[in-house]
Amino acid sequence: MGKLIFLDNGATSFPKPEGVYTFMDHFYRNFGVNPGRSGYDLCLETGEVVEGTRKMLTKFFNGTDSNHLCFSYNSTDALNLCIFGMLQPGDHAITTTLEHNSVLRPLYHLSKQGVEVDYVPFDGAGFVDPDEIRKKFRPNTRLVIVNHASNVIGTVQPIRDIGRYCRAADIPFAIDASQSAGKVPIDLEEQFLDVVAFTGHKSLLGPTGIGGLYVRPGIEIRHTRAGGTGVRSAERMHLDEYPYRLEYGTLNTVGVAGLHAGVKWILDKGLGALQEHEMELTRLLRDGLRAIDGVTLYCQDDLINHISVLAFNVNGMDAADAGTMLDVDHNIACRTGLHCAPLVHEQLGTAQIRGAVRFGIGPFNTEEHIQTAINAVRAIAAWKKR
């Protein structure tokens, strides 16, 4: 059997650019110590990489103050900081049925504590209507939070229109950019964003264990944790100023270094060029799968405002069984199941068959990979019909 074809980039990007591996190794061997805790050279040089990455990401998202770029472990961690730090009993929040459990579960826990939550469904094409969100506004609405790009069906939501409504109503607007950061442009100013939560290991091409959130100046997130910051240690209360407000203990500095290298690679290649490459492959994949009798695709009729994530099923097959055959018989790595987004599958009607098969295309996939995947699904569909 040939080399593994990796089509699970929606879960984590693989492989990484070579520069990510080499820079992480170089950094960890030479500078991998606590940043900002002492005055010796290694500590200072580590701090320079951390602060340089804050500045790079702030510019990447068109933020205005790099101190408001706070590192976390991943986007789930960042979203928990945001959601639990912005909502309390008596508040109202608005979200969508497109959300990942990193949003659904915190909101569910808070709903048991007196936070009211409205869930706006997506339409048949996979998009949320901004007017439907606006209609849910209440005097006590304290947060609107939306999955920028669906990790199941790949649709990119109209966040600028949603953000404009939120800004006019003085309601904080946060996005889950787990899938979109590194695939499509994110502009805090142009899109009226207040909080952007991101992870490093997907399309930003960094390692696992690093992510963060950018918080627009003027937006307050309460402390939900406390601990060491390395500065003003005599103070009993956790520090209020950013980034320390949302950072606790020793940072994953080697993860920051890998993220730095991943974003630098994206900037060098050009976000637009990478997006064009991935969407060309997505179109090839969509057209190939759509031509197979016995295959159902979800929300893929028009690839405008999409990322390179595609969900499908072989009719009459459990999604997990199809995924196993892709792995064992064709050496193709993909994701099956509910993708930690159960409300999407409830609305699609795929929850009964344990979700769907998901292909996630990354920058290192090729036309040969895609054609092999199409042929594999065709063979599985033909086998199922026998």
C-alpha positions as CSV (number, residue, x, y, z in Angstrom):
1,M,0.0,0.0,0.0
2,G,1.2,3.5,-0.8
3,K,2.0,6.3,1.5
4,L,-0.7,7.6,3.9
5,I,-2.9,10.3,2.4
6,F,-3.8,12.7,5.2
7,L,-7.3,14.2,4.8
8,D,-7.9,15.0,8.5
9,N,-6.6,18.6,8.5
10,G,-9.9,19.8,10.0
11,A,-8.7,18.0,13.2
12,T,-5.1,19.0,13.1
13,S,-2.8,20.0,10.2
14,F,-0.2,17.4,9.1
15,P,2.5,17.6,8.1
16,K,3.7,20.9,9.3
17,P,6.0,23.1,7.3
18,E,9.6,22.0,7.8
19,G,10.4,25.3,9.3
20,V,8.1,24.6,12.2
21,Y,10.0,21.5,13.1
22,T,13.4,23.0,12.8
23,F,12.5,26.2,14.6
24,M,10.9,24.4,17.5
25,D,13.9,22.1,17.9
26,H,16.3,25.1,17.7
27,F,14.3,27.1,20.1
28,Y,13.8,24.3,22.7
29,R,17.5,23.4,22.6
30,N,18.7,27.0,23.0
31,F,16.1,29.2,24.5
32,G,13.3,27.0,26.0
33,V,13.0,28.6,29.5
34,N,10.5,30.8,31.3
35,P,10.0,34.1,29.6
36,G,10.1,37.3,31.6
37,R,11.0,35.7,35.0
38,S,14.6,36.7,35.2
39,G,17.2,38.9,33.5
40,Y,19.6,36.4,32.1
41,D,20.1,36.1,28.3
42,L,18.2,32.9,27.7
43,C,15.1,34.3,29.6
44,L,15.2,37.5,27.6
45,E,15.6,35.8,24.3
46,T,12.7,33.5,25.1
47,G,10.6,36.5,26.0
48,E,11.5,38.1,22.6
49,V,10.1,35.2,20.7
50,V,6.9,35.2,22.8
51,E,6.4,39.0,22.4
52,G,7.3,38.8,18.8
53,T,4.6,36.1,18.3
54,R,2.0,38.3,20.1
55,K,2.8,41.1,17.7
56,M,2.7,38.9,14.6
57,L,-0.7,37.5,15.5
58,T,-2.1,40.9,16.5
59,K,-1.1,42.1,13.0
60,F,-2.4,38.9,11.4
61,F,-5.9,39.6,12.9
62,N,-5.6,43.4,12.5
63,G,-5.7,44.1,16.2
64,T,-4.5,47.3,17.7
65,D,-2.7,46.2,21.0
66,S,-0.5,43.2,21.1
67,N,-0.9,43.0,24.9
68,H,-4.4,42.0,24.3
69,L,-3.2,38.9,22.4
70,C,-3.4,36.3,25.2
71,F,-2.0,32.7,24.8
72,S,-3.9,29.6,26.0
73,Y,-3.6,25.9,25.4
74,N,-6.0,25.8,22.4
75,S,-9.2,27.3,21.2
76,T,-11.3,25.3,23.7
77,D,-9.3,26.8,26.5
78,A,-9.6,30.3,25.0
79,L,-13.4,29.9,24.5
80,N,-13.8,28.8,28.1
81,L,-11.9,31.9,29.3
82,C,-14.2,34.1,27.2
83,I,-17.5,32.4,27.9
84,F,-17.2,31.9,31.6
85,G,-15.5,35.3,32.0
86,M,-18.2,37.2,30.2
87,L,-21.5,35.6,31.3
88,Q,-23.1,35.2,34.7
89,P,-26.6,34.3,36.1
90,G,-29.3,36.6,34.6
91,D,-27.4,37.2,31.4
92,H,-28.5,36.2,27.9
93,A,-26.3,34.8,25.2
94,I,-26.9,34.0,21.5
95,T,-25.1,31.3,19.5
96,T,-25.8,29.0,16.6
97,T,-26.5,25.3,15.9
98,L,-23.2,25.2,14.0
99,E,-21.1,25.4,17.2
100,H,-18.5,23.0,18.4
101,N,-18.7,21.6,21.9
102,S,-16.1,24.1,23.0
103,V,-18.9,26.6,22.9
104,L,-22.0,24.4,23.4
105,R,-20.8,22.8,26.6
106,P,-19.7,25.9,28.5
107,L,-23.0,27.5,27.5
108,Y,-24.9,24.4,28.7
109,H,-23.2,24.5,32.0
110,L,-23.9,28.2,32.4
111,S,-27.6,27.6,31.4
112,K,-27.8,25.4,34.5
113,Q,-26.7,28.4,36.6
114,G,-29.2,30.9,35.3
115,V,-27.7,32.1,31.9
116,E,-30.3,32.1,29.1
117,V,-29.1,30.9,25.7
118,D,-30.7,31.1,22.2
119,Y,-29.5,28.9,19.4
120,V,-30.0,30.2,15.8
121,P,-30.2,27.5,13.2
122,F,-28.4,27.5,9.8
123,D,-30.3,27.4,6.5
124,G,-30.3,24.6,3.9
125,A,-27.0,25.9,2.4
126,G,-25.3,25.9,5.8
127,F,-25.4,29.6,6.7
128,V,-26.8,31.6,9.6
129,D,-28.9,34.7,8.7
130,P,-27.5,37.7,10.6
131,D,-31.1,39.1,10.9
132,E,-32.2,36.1,12.8
133,I,-29.4,36.7,15.3
134,R,-30.4,40.4,15.5
135,K,-34.0,39.4,16.3
136,K,-32.8,37.5,19.4
137,F,-31.2,40.6,21.0
138,R,-32.5,41.4,24.4
139,P,-31.7,44.1,27.0
140,N,-29.7,41.5,29.0
141,T,-27.8,40.0,26.0
142,R,-24.1,40.0,27.0
143,L,-22.5,37.9,24.3
144,V,-23.0,36.7,20.8
145,I,-20.7,33.9,19.9
146,V,-20.5,32.3,16.4
147,N,-18.4,29.5,14.8
148,H,-16.7,31.5,12.0
149,A,-16.2,28.4,9.8
150,S,-18.0,25.1,10.5
151,N,-15.8,22.2,11.3
152,V,-18.4,19.9,9.7
153,I,-19.8,21.5,6.6
154,G,-17.1,24.1,6.0
155,T,-19.4,27.1,5.6
156,V,-17.9,30.5,6.5
157,Q,-20.5,32.7,8.3
158,P,-21.2,36.3,7.5
159,I,-19.5,37.6,10.6
160,R,-19.1,41.2,9.3
161,D,-22.9,41.6,9.1
162,I,-23.4,39.9,12.5
163,G,-20.6,42.1,14.0
164,R,-22.1,45.3,12.6
165,Y,-25.5,44.5,14.3
166,C,-23.7,43.7,17.6
167,R,-21.6,46.8,17.6
168,A,-24.6,49.0,17.0
169,A,-26.4,47.3,19.9
170,D,-23.3,47.5,22.1
171,I,-23.2,43.7,22.5
172,P,-19.8,41.9,22.6
173,F,-19.3,39.7,19.6
174,A,-16.9,36.7,19.8
175,I,-16.0,34.2,17.1
176,D,-14.6,30.7,17.3
177,A,-11.8,30.9,14.7
178,S,-10.6,27.3,15.2
179,Q,-11.1,26.4,11.6
180,S,-10.9,29.8,9.9
181,A,-7.6,31.3,11.3
182,G,-5.0,30.6,8.7
183,K,-7.6,29.8,6.0
184,V,-9.5,33.0,5.5
185,P,-8.8,36.6,6.4
186,I,-9.9,37.7,9.9
187,D,-10.0,41.5,10.5
188,L,-11.0,42.7,13.9
189,E,-11.7,46.2,12.7
190,E,-13.4,45.5,9.4
191,Q,-15.5,42.7,10.8
192,F,-16.5,44.4,14.0
193,L,-15.0,41.7,16.2
194,D,-14.5,41.9,19.9
195,V,-13.0,38.5,20.7
196,V,-11.2,36.1,18.4
197,A,-10.5,32.6,19.8
198,F,-8.0,30.5,17.9
199,T,-5.9,27.4,18.1
200,G,-2.4,26.9,16.8
201,H,-2.4,23.3,15.6
202,K,-4.9,23.5,12.7
203,S,-4.6,26.0,9.8
204,L,-2.0,28.2,11.6
205,L,0.2,25.1,11.1
206,G,1.7,25.2,14.6
207,P,1.9,22.4,17.2
208,T,-0.8,21.1,19.6
209,G,-1.0,22.7,23.0
210,I,-1.0,26.3,22.0
211,G,-3.8,28.8,21.1
212,G,-5.2,32.0,22.4
213,L,-7.6,34.8,22.1
214,Y,-7.4,38.5,21.1
215,V,-9.6,40.7,23.2
216,R,-10.5,44.1,21.8
217,P,-9.5,46.9,24.2
218,G,-12.5,48.0,26.1
219,I,-14.0,44.5,26.3
220,E,-13.7,43.0,29.8
221,I,-13.4,39.4,30.6
222,R,-13.5,38.5,34.3
223,H,-10.9,36.4,36.0
224,T,-11.9,32.7,36.2
225,R,-8.5,31.5,37.2
226,A,-5.5,32.9,39.2
227,G,-1.8,32.1,39.5
228,G,1.7,33.1,38.7
229,T,2.5,35.7,36.1
230,G,6.2,36.3,36.8
231,V,5.6,40.0,37.5
232,R,4.5,41.8,40.7
233,S,4.5,38.6,42.6
234,A,3.7,40.3,46.0
235,E,0.2,41.2,44.9
236,R,-2.4,38.8,46.3
237,M,-4.9,39.4,43.5
238,H,-4.3,38.1,40.0
239,L,-3.3,41.0,37.7
240,D,-5.9,42.9,35.8
241,E,-3.9,44.2,32.9
242,Y,-3.5,42.2,29.6
243,P,-2.0,39.8,28.7
244,Y,-1.5,38.7,32.4
245,R,-5.3,39.0,33.0
246,L,-5.9,35.8,30.9
247,E,-2.5,34.0,31.2
248,Y,-1.7,31.8,34.2
249,G,1.6,30.1,35.0
250,T,4.3,29.1,32.6
251,L,3.5,29.5,29.0
252,N,4.0,26.7,26.5
253,T,7.0,28.6,25.1
254,V,8.0,25.8,22.6
255,G,4.4,25.8,21.4
256,V,4.6,29.6,20.9
257,A,7.8,29.1,18.9
258,G,6.1,26.6,16.7
259,L,3.1,28.8,16.2
260,H,5.5,31.7,15.3
261,A,7.1,29.6,12.6
262,G,3.7,28.4,11.3
263,V,2.3,31.8,10.9
264,K,5.5,33.1,9.3
265,W,5.2,30.3,6.7
266,I,1.7,31.4,5.9
267,L,2.7,35.0,5.6
268,D,5.6,34.0,3.3
269,K,3.4,31.9,1.1
270,G,0.4,34.3,1.1
271,L,-2.9,33.5,2.7
272,G,-4.7,34.1,-0.5
273,A,-2.5,31.7,-2.5
274,L,-3.0,29.0,0.1
275,Q,-6.7,29.4,0.2
276,E,-6.9,29.3,-3.6
277,H,-4.9,26.0,-3.7
278,E,-7.0,24.4,-1.0
279,M,-10.3,25.5,-2.6
280,E,-9.3,24.2,-6.0
281,L,-8.8,20.8,-4.5
282,T,-12.0,21.1,-2.5
283,R,-13.9,21.8,-5.8
284,L,-12.2,18.8,-7.4
285,L,-13.2,16.6,-4.5
286,R,-16.8,18.0,-4.3
287,D,-17.4,17.4,-8.0
288,G,-15.9,13.9,-7.9
289,L,-17.9,12.8,-4.9
290,R,-21.1,14.4,-6.2
291,A,-20.8,12.3,-9.4
292,I,-20.8,9.0,-7.4
293,D,-24.1,7.2,-7.2
294,G,-24.9,6.4,-3.6
295,V,-23.0,9.3,-2.0
296,T,-24.7,12.2,-0.1
297,L,-22.9,15.5,0.4
298,Y,-23.9,18.2,2.9
299,C,-24.2,21.9,2.2
300,Q,-21.7,21.7,-0.7
301,D,-23.8,23.0,-3.6
302,D,-21.9,26.3,-3.8
303,L,-18.3,26.7,-2.5
304,I,-18.5,30.4,-2.1
305,N,-17.8,31.3,1.5
306,H,-16.4,27.9,2.3
307,I,-13.2,26.4,3.7
308,S,-11.6,23.2,2.6
309,V,-13.7,20.9,4.8
310,L,-16.3,18.6,3.3
311,A,-18.7,16.1,4.9
312,F,-20.5,13.2,3.2
313,N,-21.9,9.8,3.7
314,V,-22.1,6.6,1.6
315,N,-25.8,5.9,1.6
316,G,-26.8,3.0,3.8
317,M,-23.4,2.9,5.6
318,D,-22.5,3.9,9.1
319,A,-20.0,6.7,8.9
320,A,-17.5,5.0,11.1
321,D,-17.6,1.9,8.8
322,A,-16.9,4.0,5.7
323,G,-14.0,5.7,7.6
324,T,-12.5,2.3,8.6
325,M,-12.6,1.1,5.0
326,L,-10.9,4.4,3.8
327,D,-8.2,3.8,6.4
328,V,-7.6,0.0,6.1
329,D,-8.3,-0.6,2.4
330,H,-7.1,2.7,0.9
331,N,-4.7,4.2,3.5
332,I,-6.6,7.5,3.7
333,A,-6.8,9.2,7.1
334,C,-10.1,11.1,7.7
335,R,-12.5,11.9,10.5
336,T,-15.9,10.3,11.1
337,G,-18.6,10.8,13.7
338,L,-20.3,13.9,15.1
339,H,-17.1,16.0,15.0
340,C,-17.9,17.4,18.5
341,A,-20.7,19.4,16.9
342,P,-23.9,17.4,17.7
343,L,-26.4,20.2,16.8
344,V,-25.1,20.3,13.3
345,H,-25.8,16.6,12.8
346,E,-29.2,16.9,14.5
347,Q,-30.2,19.5,12.0
348,L,-28.7,17.6,9.0
349,G,-30.4,14.4,10.1
350,T,-27.1,12.5,10.3
351,A,-27.1,11.9,14.1
352,Q,-28.9,8.6,13.6
353,I,-26.0,7.2,11.5
354,R,-23.4,8.5,13.9
355,G,-22.5,11.5,11.9
356,A,-20.6,11.8,8.7
357,V,-17.3,11.2,7.0
358,R,-15.2,14.4,6.9
359,F,-12.4,15.2,4.6
360,G,-10.2,18.2,5.5
361,I,-7.8,19.4,2.9
362,G,-4.5,21.2,3.9
363,P,-1.8,23.0,2.1
364,F,0.3,19.9,1.4
365,N,-2.5,17.9,-0.3
366,T,-2.3,17.4,-4.0
367,E,-4.6,16.6,-6.9
368,E,-3.3,13.0,-6.8
369,H,-4.4,12.7,-3.2
370,I,-7.9,14.0,-4.1
371,Q,-8.3,11.7,-7.1
372,T,-7.2,8.8,-5.0
373,A,-9.8,9.7,-2.3
374,I,-12.6,10.0,-5.0
375,N,-11.7,6.6,-6.4
376,A,-11.7,5.1,-2.9
377,V,-15.1,6.4,-2.1
378,R,-16.4,5.2,-5.5
379,A,-15.1,1.7,-4.7
380,I,-16.7,1.7,-1.2
381,A,-20.1,2.9,-2.7
382,A,-20.0,0.2,-5.3
383,W,-19.2,-2.4,-2.7
384,K,-22.1,-1.3,-0.6
385,K,-24.5,-1.7,-3.5
386,R,-23.4,-5.3,-4.2
